[in-house]
């Protein structure tokens, strides 16, 4: 059960990671835009209020003695304002203020200097509103952001910080999944090694028993020894494959055709034992010598042929291995085509991931190894050329 959960998490990790970070970006951008619009709306409302104050002051100044009227208005109306206000004369000297962390009745030079600094900062945030009397400017109202606006301005930074912590937590979670993936691959590698070695080892044990039974028949023993030699060579090949995983691989220019011919012969000998009447055909075109590591390339193509055989559900099937040049100079393809069940689009995104398998048994490492061998060791590419459910699949390897 635990292995199944780790496998599912790994297979979905790429999708989950992309969705998670996309969601985080959308949330952050959306939140920033929303709060910015809200701040702008509140600032417009604040300006409307200040302009109304200015108009009221102008009205008072035109009806009563200015100093008395302005004093009354500042004490009884402006006191209700929930954002900082400074009333200054035309020379920029503050005369009254409210909503500042400064005593309102302190007119000492130090206090006035502090108020001027706040007034200059307000002027940078919002343009002051002029108060006129008979078309002459008599005062200016400077205003700043309310406590609500200030909190809204800082809220996105707080939110981004919180999301940053969430992203860090998610990163640690994905790292844990990655660690589980590595553990999973190591266990799968061990299982794959045992599987690769199991068939020829069992065969050798059987031949040994047969030799014991026919020790008095030299001709039969000789035939058995030849078959044992074939199994020993298979063991050597498996050992050579696994010994090169994770190390630097030397590529030697050689012919591709003999490798494909030997692989087809190997499978044709095994097909009757698998209970299948599948045919494997070769359609080879003349190719130049290619830089190849034979042991690893055989392994990669062998995995693709095995998958093609698994895809042919019925007793009869056809697998065609075709080679040829590509329009791109110096590039050549190997196509493995089967008439099997094909793959839906959703499956194609996952088939090269370690652990993905449509079979109940197995660790789903074959195609992952194939991808690594072709792309990391041969600087090539392996992909699904085409696949149609119910009609078959063509896998393509590109070398050059």
C-alpha positions in Angstrom: 0.0 0.0 0.0 2.8 2.4 0.9 4.6 1.7 -2.3 1.4 2.3 -4.3 1.0 5.7 -2.6 4.6 6.7 -3.3 4.2 5.5 -6.9 1.0 7.6 -7.4 2.6 10.7 -5.7 5.6 10.4 -7.9 3.6 10.0 -11.1 1.5 13.0 -10.2 4.4 15.1 -8.8 5.1 17.0 -12.0 1.5 17.9 -12.5 0.9 18.7 -8.9 4.0 20.9 -8.8 2.9 22.8 -11.9 -0.7 23.3 -10.7 0.5 24.4 -7.2 2.9 27.0 -8.5 0.5 28.2 -11.1 -2.2 28.6 -8.4 0.2 30.5 -6.2 1.1 32.9 -8.9 -2.6 33.5 -9.8 -3.5 34.0 -6.2 -0.7 36.5 -5.6 -1.3 38.5 -8.8 -5.1 38.5 -8.2 -4.7 39.6 -4.6 -2.2 42.4 -5.5 -4.5 43.7 -8.2 -7.5 43.6 -5.9 -5.8 45.4 -3.0 -4.3 48.0 -5.3 -7.7 48.7 -6.8 -9.2 48.9 -3.3 -6.5 51.3 -2.2 -7.1 53.5 -5.2 -10.8 53.6 -4.6 -10.3 54.5 -0.9 -7.8 57.2 -1.9 -10.4 58.7 -4.3 -13.0 58.7 -1.5 -10.5 60.4 0.8 -9.8 63.1 -1.8 -13.5 63.6 -2.2 -13.8 64.2 1.5 -10.9 66.6 1.6 -12.3 68.6 -1.4 -15.6 68.7 0.4 -13.8 70.1 3.5 -12.0 72.6 1.3 -15.3 73.8 -0.2 -16.8 74.0 3.2 -13.9 76.1 4.5 -14.2 78.4 1.4 -17.9 78.8 2.2 -17.2 79.7 5.8 -14.5 82.0 4.8 -16.9 83.9 2.6 -19.6 84.2 5.2 -17.9 84.9 8.5 -14.6 86.1 9.8 -12.0 83.6 8.4 -10.0 82.8 11.5 -13.0 82.2 13.7 -14.8 80.2 11.1 -11.9 78.1 10.2 -11.1 77.4 13.8 -14.7 76.3 14.5 -14.7 74.0 11.4 -11.4 72.4 12.2 -12.5 71.7 15.8 -16.0 70.4 15.1 -15.9 68.8 11.6 -12.3 67.8 10.8 -12.0 66.2 14.2 -14.3 63.4 12.8 -11.9 62.6 9.9 -10.3 59.2 10.1 -7.1 60.1 8.1 -4.3 62.6 8.9 -4.8 66.2 7.8 -2.6 69.2 7.9 -3.8 72.8 7.2 -1.0 75.0 6.0 -0.7 78.6 4.7 0.4 79.5 1.3 4.1 79.7 2.4 3.9 76.0 3.5 3.7 76.7 7.2 1.4 74.2 9.1 -1.3 76.0 11.1 -3.4 73.1 12.3 -3.2 69.3 12.1 -5.0 66.2 13.2 -4.5 62.4 13.0 -0.7 62.7 13.4 1.4 61.2 16.2 2.2 64.8 17.2 0.5 66.9 19.9 -2.1 69.1 18.2 -1.5 72.1 20.4 2.3 72.0 20.4 3.7 74.8 18.1 7.3 74.6 19.2 9.9 74.8 16.4 10.8 71.1 16.8 7.2 70.0 16.5 6.6 72.3 13.5 9.7 70.8 11.8 8.3 67.3 12.4 4.9 68.3 11.0 6.6 69.8 7.9 8.3 66.5 7.2 5.0 64.7 7.5 3.4 67.3 5.3 6.1 66.8 2.6 5.5 63.1 2.7 1.8 63.6 2.3 2.4 65.8 -0.7 4.3 63.0 -2.4 1.4 60.6 -1.7 -1.5 62.9 -2.6 -1.6 66.4 -4.1 -2.7 69.0 -1.6 -6.1 70.6 -2.0 -6.1 74.4 -2.4 -8.6 76.5 -0.4 -9.5 79.7 -2.1 -11.3 82.9 -1.1 -12.5 85.2 -3.8 -10.3 83.3 -6.3 -7.2 83.7 -4.2 -5.5 80.7 -2.5 -5.5 81.3 1.2 -4.6 77.8 2.5 -3.8 74.2 1.5 -5.1 71.0 3.0 -2.6 68.1 3.0 -3.9 64.7 3.7 -2.4 61.2 4.1 -3.6 57.6 3.9 -6.0 56.4 6.5 -5.1 53.5 8.8 -7.3 51.2 6.7 -5.4 52.2 3.5 -2.1 51.8 5.3 -3.1 48.3 6.4 -4.2 47.4 2.9 -0.9 48.6 1.4 1.1 46.3 3.7 -1.4 43.4 3.5 0.0 42.1 0.1 3.5 41.9 1.5 2.2 40.0 4.5 0.3 37.7 2.3 3.2 37.1 -0.1 5.4 36.3 2.9 2.8 33.8 4.2 2.6 32.3 0.7 6.4 32.2 0.6 6.4 30.1 3.7 3.7 27.9 2.1 5.9 27.5 -1.0 8.9 26.6 1.1 6.8 23.9 2.8 5.6 22.7 -0.6 9.1 22.6 -1.9 10.2 20.5 1.1 7.2 18.2 0.4 8.1 17.8 -3.2 11.7 17.2 -2.2 10.4 14.4 0.0 8.5 13.0 -3.0 11.7 13.2 -5.0 13.6 11.3 -2.3 10.9 8.7 -2.3 11.3 8.5 -6.1 15.0 7.8 -5.8 14.3 5.2 -3.2 11.6 3.7 -5.5 14.0 3.6 -8.4 16.7 1.9 -6.4 14.3 -0.8 -5.3 13.0 -1.1 -8.8 16.5 -1.4 -10.2 17.2 -4.2 -7.8 14.0 -6.0 -8.9 14.8 -5.4 -12.6 18.3 -6.8 -12.1 16.9 -9.9 -10.4 14.4 -10.2 -13.3 17.0 -9.8 -16.0 19.3 -12.4 -14.3 16.5 -14.8 -13.4 15.7 -16.2 -16.8 19.2 -17.2 -17.9 20.1 -18.4 -14.4 17.0 -20.6 -14.2 17.9 -21.9 -17.7 21.4 -22.8 -16.6 20.2 -24.6 -13.6 17.9 -26.6 -15.8 20.8 -27.5 -18.2 22.9 -28.6 -15.3 20.2 -31.1 -14.3 19.9 -32.3 -17.9 23.6 -32.8 -18.1 23.5 -34.9 -15.0 20.8 -37.1 -16.4 22.5 -37.5 -19.8 26.1 -37.7 -18.6 26.6 -40.9 -20.5 25.5 -39.3 -23.9 28.3 -37.0 -25.0 26.5 -35.8 -28.1 23.5 -34.5 -26.1 25.8 -33.0 -23.5 27.6 -31.1 -26.2 24.4 -29.7 -27.5 23.4 -28.7 -24.0 26.7 -27.1 -23.4 26.2 -24.9 -26.5 22.8 -23.8 -25.2 24.4 -23.1 -21.8 27.0 -20.9 -23.5 24.2 -18.9 -25.0 22.7 -18.3 -21.5 26.1 -17.4 -20.1 26.5 -14.8 -22.8 23.1 -13.5 -21.9 24.3 -13.1 -18.3 27.4 -11.3 -19.4 25.3 -9.0 -21.5 23.0 -8.2 -18.5 26.0 -7.6 -16.3 27.5 -5.2 -18.9 24.2 -3.3 -19.1 23.9 -2.6 -15.4 27.6 -1.9 -14.9 27.3 1.1 -17.3 24.3 2.7 -15.6 25.5 5.9 -13.8 28.9 5.9 -15.4 30.4 7.6 -18.4 29.7 5.6 -21.5 32.0 5.3 -24.5 30.3 5.4 -27.9 31.8 3.6 -30.8 30.9 4.1 -34.4 29.4 0.8 -35.7 26.6 -0.6 -37.8 23.1 -0.6 -36.5 21.7 -3.4 -38.6 23.5 -6.3 -36.8 22.2 -5.1 -33.5 18.6 -5.1 -34.7 19.0 -8.5 -36.5 20.3 -10.1 -33.3 17.5 -8.6 -31.2 14.9 -9.9 -33.6 16.4 -13.4 -33.6 16.5 -13.4 -29.8 12.8 -12.6 -29.6 11.8 -14.9 -32.4 13.3 -17.8 -30.3 11.3 -16.7 -27.3 7.9 -16.0 -29.0 6.7 -19.6 -29.0 7.5 -19.9 -25.3 5.4 -16.8 -24.7 2.4 -18.4 -26.5 2.2 -15.7 -29.2 2.1 -15.9 -32.9 3.4 -12.4 -33.3 5.6 -11.7 -36.3 8.5 -9.3 -36.0 9.6 -7.8 -39.3 12.7 -5.7 -40.2 12.6 -3.0 -42.8 16.2 -1.7 -42.8 17.6 1.1 -45.0 21.3 1.6 -45.5 22.7 3.8 -42.7 26.2 5.1 -42.0 28.2 4.0 -39.0 26.6 5.6 -35.9 28.2 6.4 -32.4 26.6 3.6 -30.3 27.0 1.7 -27.1 25.8 -1.6 -28.2 25.0 -3.1 -24.8 22.8 -0.1 -23.7 21.2 0.5 -27.1 20.2 -3.2 -27.3 18.6 -2.8 -23.8 16.7 0.3 -24.9 15.3 -1.3 -28.1 14.6 -4.5 -26.3 12.4 -2.6 -23.8 10.4 -1.1 -26.7 9.9 -4.5 -28.3 8.8 -5.9 -25.0 6.2 -3.2 -24.7 5.1 -3.7 -28.2 4.6 -7.4 -27.5 2.6 -6.6 -24.4 0.4 -4.2 -26.4 -0.5 -7.1 -28.8 -3.3 -8.6 -26.6 -4.4 -11.3 -29.1 -2.4 -14.4 -30.1 -1.5 -12.8 -33.5 0.3 -9.5 -33.9 2.7 -7.7 -36.1 5.7 -5.6 -35.0 7.7 -3.8 -37.7 11.1 -2.3 -37.0 12.1 0.2 -39.6 15.2 2.4 -40.0 16.0 5.3 -42.3 17.4 8.8 -42.5 15.6 12.0 -41.4 15.4 15.2 -43.4 17.6 16.8 -40.7 21.2 16.2 -41.7 23.0 13.6 -39.8 19.9 12.3 -38.0 18.5 8.7 -38.4 15.4 7.0 -36.9 14.4 3.6 -35.6 10.7 3.1 -35.6 9.1 0.2 -33.6 5.5 -0.1 -34.8 2.9 -2.6 -33.4 -0.8 -3.3 -34.1 -1.7 -3.4 -30.4 -4.1 -1.6 -28.2 -2.6 1.9 -28.6 -2.5 4.6 -26.0 -4.9 7.4 -25.0 -3.5 10.9 -25.0 -3.5 11.1 -21.1 -1.3 8.0 -20.9 1.3 9.4 -23.3 2.4 12.1 -20.8 3.4 9.5 -18.2 4.8 6.5 -20.0 8.5 7.5 -19.6 8.1 8.2 -15.8 9.7 5.7 -13.5 7.0 3.6 -11.9 4.4 4.0 -14.7 3.0 0.7 -15.9 -0.2 -0.6 -17.2 0.7 -4.1 -16.1 -0.2 -5.5 -12.7 3.3 -6.9 -12.3 6.5 -5.0 -12.9 8.1 -1.8 -11.7 7.6 0.3 -14.7 11.2 1.1 -15.2 11.7 -0.2 -18.8 10.7 3.0 -20.7 12.4 5.2 -18.1 15.6 3.3 -18.7 15.1 3.6 -22.4 14.7 7.3 -22.3 17.8 7.7 -20.1 19.9 5.5 -22.4 18.8 7.2 -25.6 18.8 10.8 -24.4 21.5 10.9 -21.7 24.0 8.4 -23.1 23.4 8.7 -26.9 22.4 12.3 -27.1 19.3 11.2 -29.1 15.6 11.3 -28.5 12.9 8.8 -27.9 9.2 9.7 -28.3 5.8 8.4 -29.3 5.6 9.1 -33.0 1.9 8.2 -33.2 -0.6 6.1 -31.3 -4.3 5.3 -31.9 -6.4 3.4 -29.4 -7.3 0.0 -30.9 -4.9 0.4 -33.8 -1.4 0.5 -32.5 1.6 2.6 -31.6 4.8 3.7 -33.2 7.8 4.5 -31.0 10.6 6.5 -32.5 14.3 6.6 -31.6 16.4 9.4 -33.2 20.2 9.0 -33.3 22.9 10.9 -35.0 
